[in-house]
Amino acid sequence: MDLTIGQVAERTGLSVHTLRFYEKEGVLAEPPRRGAGGRRVYTEGDVDWLNLCIVLRGSGMPLPEVRRYTELARAGEGNEEERIELLRTHQRRVRQQLVELGRNLDLISYKVHVYEDILDAREG
């Protein structure tokens, strides 16, 4: 099923501007074909790829790394080792971020508890 840029924006939560930016930056697995009047035509596969890109970007992967991953996927078989290394490197970064977020959450939770104790003491 062919999709318009507006439909893809709605399905992915990305703006039309971001979709055009991703196309320009080489982040799409395949550039969208052009339909009548030169309008972009997307596929379900494009939506699936964009959802992967959303996850990678949302987890903090820099755009140049997403682009590199896209280039490797576009090249096809034979570069799986490079793809997995790129993903493992990012995986390590995300795990470290989770550790740091856990520490941050612990401190915030402690401060909430301190203020709850102060409020409880005033009411008591």
N, C-alpha and C positions, 0 to 999 in steps of 0.2 A: 504494500500500500504506500503510495506516495504521500508525503507530508509537506506542508508549507513551513516556512520559517516560523510563522506565528504558532502553528500547531506544535512544532518542536519546542519552542520557547515555553509554551503552556505545559507540555509534558515533562520537561526537564527542570522547569523553574528558572532557567537562564533567560536573560533578556535577549531580545533580538540583537541588540548592540554587542552583547557578549558572544553570541553565536557567530556574528560576522568577525569579531575580533579573533575568536578561536580559529576560524577558517584562515584568516590572514596570517596568524601565527603558526599555522601548520599543525594544529592539535587534532584536527579531525582525521580519522583513519583514511578517509577518502574525501576529496573535495566534493561538495554536492553537485549533482548535475544541474544543468540549467534547462528549465522548461520554457513554456510559451512566454514570450516577452522577456526572456532572460532571468526569470525568477528562479531562485534556488529551489531544488526539489530534494527532499531528504527521504531516507528509508528507516525502517525499524532498526536496522543494523546501526545506522547513524545515532539513533536515540540510545541504543545500548552502549555504544562507544562513549557518547557524551556522558552517560550516567557513570561510567567508569572514571572518566576525567573529573567529574564532579567529586567523586569519592577521593581520588588522588589529590586534587586541589584542596578539598575540605580537610584532608589530613595533613596539609602543609607541604605537599610536594611542590617545589618551585616549577613555574611554567617551563623553563628550559628543560627540566627533567621529564616533564609530561611530554614535551615535544620530542625529546630523544626516545622515550618509550614508544611514542607513536611512530617515529621513523623506523625503529627496530621492528615493530609489528607489521608495518607496511612492507618492509623488506622481505618478510616471510621467514620460512624455515632457515635454520643454520645459525641464528644468533641468540638462541634460547639462553645460553650461559650469560651473555651480556644483559639480557632482559631480567633474568633472575637476580643478577648482582645489583642492578639498578633498584629492583623491588626490595631486595634484602637490605640494602643501604637505607632506603626509605623506611622500611620496617623497623630497623634499629632506632632511627630518629623518632619515629612515632612512639615506640616503647619508652624511650627516654623522656619524651614529652609527657607520657602517662605517669611516669614516676614523679616528675616535677609537679604535674597537676595534682597528684595524690598528696604530695607534701603541702602544696598550696591549700588544698581542701582541708587537710588536717588543721592547719593554722586558722583558717577561716572558721571551721567548726569549733575550735577551741575558743576563739573570740566570741562567737555566738553564745557558747555555754557560759562564758564569763559574764556577758551582759544579761543573760537570762537569770543567772544567780543574783546579780545586783538587783534586778527588778523583783525577783522573788523575795529578797531580803527586805525590800521597801514595802512590799505588800504584807509581809509576815508579821 
